[in-house]
Amino acid sequence: MAADRPTDEFGNERVDQLGDERVDHRFKALPPDAEGLTVAELAAERRNLFDGGFTTPVLALSAESVEHNLALLETYAERHGLAFAPHGKTSMAPQLFVRQLERGAWGITAAVPHQVRVYRAHGIRRIFLANEVVDAVALRWLAGELDADPEFRFVAYVDSVRGAELMDKALRDAGASRPLDVVVELGAGDGARTGARTEADCAAIADAVAAAPTLRLVGVAGYEGEVPQADGDRVRAWLRRLTALAADFDKAGRFAATDEIIISAGGSAWFDAVADVFAEIPELSLPVCKLLRSGAYVSHDDGHYRHLTPFNRVPDEGTLQPAFRLWAQVVSRPSGEQAFVNAGKRDAAYDLDLPEAQVVRDARTGEIRPATGITVSGLSDQHGWVRTAPEAELEVGDWIGLGLSHPCTSFDKWQLIPLVEADGTVTDYIRTFF
């Protein structure tokens, strides 16, 4: 990808270059006769997923559901006065990042420095890193990015005095000319994940940041999804600790070096609680950026997040639609109670729930019918184990459409994912970078 080609506000020019990549053996399930075409040329052919030469297993992403989900979170954030930096580690797909930015996102959240490099390579200008960075090599690279591009906004967690010291040393050694913006991370409780455990610990970290000329304190943040024994009351109580910490820091003059206070939280399971509590934030001395970071919404799922989504609690606000369907082919039917498909752990997410058999496409007629009496019971590396009840209609050669659980471990198994309309027409291919 040519680094000197221009990019617009959302990085579209650099993302458009993904269409120049050649289709070959690296990309699972794509038509063998498409070898040598560019991705853009293949997309322009608008092949059908079922009879356009694709091999099984093949993962499809619903064009209509993705668009629905993007629009829903845009309007949700606007309605609740929230800025939005969706977590990009879900998809690692710059094409989807651009669409999220076009739908009003403030920026894109990352988890590790490598992801930041991917984002920057595709023109993303606002990045929130929801982790403390103490790797000197990564910090040297970040210093260079910040110095080279005055429009690049980067914010990272800091959750320890030692971390602040390591960040400062690495940035000074790198000769950084711009300070690195940081937010103090408040941990979600004893036994939870990262983050300072007490408000006193947070204050000590803020003091360490103030003493570091290469760092600038711009807010506070955390992740409510790690609250132990999380329920609505416990999550809201922790969120009120987070917002109170911001108010205390503001009263103490700790945000004097910035012109905006960032208060950030919000995974995919409790963003309704975030919206409720952030609406209670009192007036502070500076404008407040109330930053939500939910990421799984873009594809949603048919398992874990289907059960956890806040829209189950607030149905009047809308409903997310699962966008993934993995199509696998029956390759063995050894008995009336058992079948095997050609998709396994290398193709389907399995860390939270097994795939869900939803529909069958009849190999003889092309008819699609409900997967009645068909259940996925296990996964091997390259096989799916299927139980069949007496009423199940299934034979070798049929395709089974599987719903998946956990978007993050669905995207990461596929480098190029067909974006498919309801009639099976493939309109684009989503490139991922894991």
N, C-alpha and C positions, 0 to 999 in steps of 0.2 A: 504494500500500500504506500503510495507516494506521500511523504509527510508534507510536501510543499504545496499540495493541491488545496484550494480554498475550501472552507467549511462555513456553513451558515450558523444561525443561532443555536440550532439543535444538532449539529454534527451530521446533517443529512448527506452532504457531499461525500464524506469519508464512508458513511454507511452504504451509500449507493455503489461504492467500489466493490462491495462484497459480491455484487452481481457479476463481476468480471472473473470470478474464480471458476476454474474448469471442473466439470463433473467427472469423477473417476472412481476407482475402487475404494477410496477413503471413506466414502459416504454410504452408509448402509441403506439398502432397500431401493435406491434410485434405479431407474431403468437402465439395464446394461447397454441398450442401444443409444443412450444419451451420452455415452463416453465421448469426451472432447468438446461437448457443448459448454458454453458458460452457463452459470446458474441463471442469469437473466434470460438467455436464449431458451433454456428449458422452461422457465416460468412462462415465457411468452407463448409457448405451445399449448398451455392450459390443458395438460393431459388429465385424464380421469384416473383417480387413485386405484380403481378396481380393474380397469381394462387398458390402462395406459402404459403397461410394461413394468410396473413396480413389483418388486419381489417382497415376499413376506419373511420375517415380520416387518411391519412398517408402522411407524408412529405418525399419527396425524393430529394436527392442531386445528380446531374449528375456527375458521375466519370470523363467523358470526359471533361466536361466544367470546373470543378475544376482544372484538370491538365492543360488545355489550359490557364486558367487565371493565375495560378502560374507561368507558363513559360513566359507568356507575361510580367508580372511586373518584373520578374528577368531580362529579356533582356532589358526592358525599363530603369531600374535603371542602369544597366551596360553601356548602350549607353550614358546616360547622366551624368555619373560619380557620381552617388548618392549612398550613403549607404541607407539601407532600414530597418526600424523597424515597420512592419505593426501593426496596432492597433488591439490587441487581443480581445478587448471588443466586436468586431463585432461577433465573433463566440464563444469565450470562449471554444475553442476545442483544447486541447493539441495535438491531432493527426494532426490537420491542422498547428499548430505552428511548429511542427517538419518538416513538408513538406515545410513550408515557409523558415525555417532555412537551410534546405538542398538545397533550391533554392537560397541561397546566402544572406538571410536576416542577418543584423548585430545583431538584437535582436528582442524582441517583446515589443510593447508599451502597457501600462496599463493606466487605468483611476483612480482607487482607490486601497487602500492597500489590500483589499480582493483579488482582481485579482492578485496582486503580489504573494500572498500566494498560489493561485492556480498554477501560473506559476512555483514557486519554488518547489512545491510538485511534479511537473512533469519535473524537471531538467533543466529549462530555466536559463541560466547563464548571459544573458545580458537583462536588463529590463530598459525601459525608461518610467517614470511615468509622463504623461502629465497633472499634477496637482500639486498644492502645498500641502504638507502633514504637518498638524499641530496637528494631533492626537498623544498624547504622548504615548499611548499604541502601536499604529502602529509603531511609531519611535523606541520604545524600541525593538520591534520585528525585525525591519530592522537592528538595530545596532547589534543584535545577529546574524542575517544572514550574515552580512558583516564580522563580526569578526570570524565566524565559517568557512567561505569559501573564501579564498583569490582570487579565480577565479570568484567570483560573482561580476559583474559590474552593478551598479545601479545609475541611474541619475533621478533627479526629478526637477520639476519647483520650483522656488521661485518667488512670485509676490508682496511681500510687506516687509517692514522693520520689521513689527510686526511678519510676518511669519518666517523670518530668526531668530528672537529672540526666538520664540517658538520652532523652530526646534533645535536651539543650546541648549536651556535649557533641552529639553527632551533627547537629545543625551548625554549631559553631565551627567544628572541624571542616564542614562542607563549605564554610564561608557564606551561609545563607544571608541574603539581604532583606528578605521579607519574613516577618514572624509567622510561625505556624499557629493557626487558630485551633484551640482545644476546648473541649467541654468536659467538665468533671463528671465521671460516671458514678452514680449512686447504685450500689448493688441492691438486688431485690430481696436480700435477707440472708441470714445465716444458712450456709449450705447451698446457696444459689450459685450462679456462675460468676462472672467477673464483676468488678465494681467495688468501690470503697464501702465498707459495711456500716459506718456511722457518719453522722453529720460532722463530728469532730475530725474524723479522718478526711472528709471532703474539704474541710477548712484548711487542714495541713497541706493537702495537695494544691489548693488554690494559692496558698502562700508560696509553695515551691514554684508554681507557674509564674507568680509575680516576680520572683527573684531571678527568673530565667529570661534574659533579653531576647531569646529566639522564639519565645512562646507568647501567645496572647489568649487570655481567658475570655471566651465569648458566650458561655452558657453552661448548662447542666443537662445530663441525659441519662438514660438507662433503658432497661428492657423488662417490661412488666410480665412477660411470658414466663420468667423464671421465679416469680413469687412462689414460695413454697405453699403447697396445698391451695393453689390459686382458685379463688371464686370472686364474684363481683365485689364483695366487701373488702376482701384482702387486697385485691388489685387496686381498688380505688384508694384505700388507705395508703398504699405505697406511692401511688401517683401523687397524693397530696403531700407526702414527704418530699417528693421531688420538686413540686412547685413551691413548697415552703422554703426549700433549700435555695432555689433561685431568688426568692424574695429576700431571704437573709443575706445572700451574697450581694444583692443589689443595694440593700440598706447599708451594708458595710463598705460600699464603694468599690467592690471587686471587679466591676465591669467598666471601669473608667476608660479603658483603652479601646473599647468598641462602641459602635453606634447602634447596635441591635443585640438583644439577648435571645439566644437560641435555647428553647426548652424542647427536648425531643424524647419521644418514646413511641411505642406502637408497633407490635408485631401483627400477625394476621388473626389472632384469636380474641384480642381484647381492645380493638380500636374504638369500640363504642364507649368503653370506660375512659379511654384517653380523651375522646371528644368531650365527655361529660365533665371530667376534672379540669381539662385545659380551659373549658368555658368559664371556670371559676377563678382563673388567675387574676389577681388584683392588678390595678394599674401600677406599673413599675416606672422607674425613671427614664427608661428607654423603650422604644418599640420592641415587642416580643414576637419572635418567629416561632410559632407553635408547630413543630415539625413532626409529622407522622411518617413512619418508615415501613409500613406493611408492603410485602412483596408478592406473596403467594396468590394474590387476587387475580393476577393477569391471566393465569390459566385455571385457577381454582382446582378442584379435584373431585373424585367420586368416593372419597374415603375420609381421611383425617380432617381436612378442612371443611368438607361438607358438614361434618358434625360440629366443628368448633366455630365456624364463622359467626361473627356477631350479628349478621343479618338474620340468623335464626331467632335472636332475641329482639331485634327491631325490624320485623318484616315490612313495616310501612316504608322503610328506607330503601327497599329493593331486594334483589336476590342475585347472587353471583351464579354464573353458569359454568359447569365443568367443560373444559375445552379440549382435553386430551382423549384420544381413543387409540389404543394399540391394536392393530389388526394382526392376528396370528392365524396360521393355517393348521388344520388338523392333519397330522402326519402319521398317526397311529390310532387304531380303535381296537385294542386287543380283546375287549370284552364289552358286554352290554352296560357295565357300570364304570368303564374307564376309557379315557381318551388322552392323547398327548398332542400338544400344539408345539410349534417351533419357535416359541418365545420363552425366554427364561430370565435369569437374574441379570444377564448382560443387556437385556432389552427393557425390562419393566422394573419400576420402583417396587421394593418389597420390604423396606426398613420399618414401615409403620403398619401397613395392611397389604394383604395379597391383592392382586388384580381382581376385578369383578366382571364376570361374564355378563354382557349386556344384550348383545344381538348376535345372530348368526347370519352370514351371507351364504346362501345355498350355491354350491359350486356348479350345480346343473342348470339352475334357472337365473341366478343372480338376484333372486328375491331375498330381501332382508326381513328377518322375523325375530321376535324376542327370544332370548336364550333361556327358554323355559327348561327347568330341571338340570341346568348346567352350572357347575361350581368349580372354580379353581381351588385346588386343595394344597398345592405346593409348587415350588419352582426349583429346578436344577439350573445349572449354568445356561443351558441352551434349550431346555424343555419346560413347558408348563404342564403340570399334572392336573387333569380335569376329571371330576366325578360327574357321572350322568345318572339321573333318575330314569325310571322306566318311560316317562312321558317325553324324554329328550329326543329330539330329532337331530342326529348328527352323524356324518360320515366323513371318511378320509377325503380331503380336498376342500371341505367347507372352510370358510374364514369365520373366526370368532372375533367380535369387537369387544375389547376389554377396557373397562374404566380403571383408572389408576389412582392411587393414593400417594400424596406428598409430591407436589410439583418440583421441589428442589432436586429430588433424586429421580425424577422422570426426565427433565431437561438434560441432565448431565450424562446420559447414556447415548445421546444422539447429537451428532455434529451439524446435521442439516435436516430440518424437520419440515415436511410439506405442510403448508397452510392451505386448508381444504374447505371449500364451500359445501353447503348442505347437499348438493347434488353430486358431490365427489370431485368437482373440478379443482385442480390444484392451481392456486393463483400466485403463490410465492413459496420461497424456501427460507426458513429461519435458521441462520447460522449461529451456533453457540461456541463459546470459548471457555472450556473448563481445563 
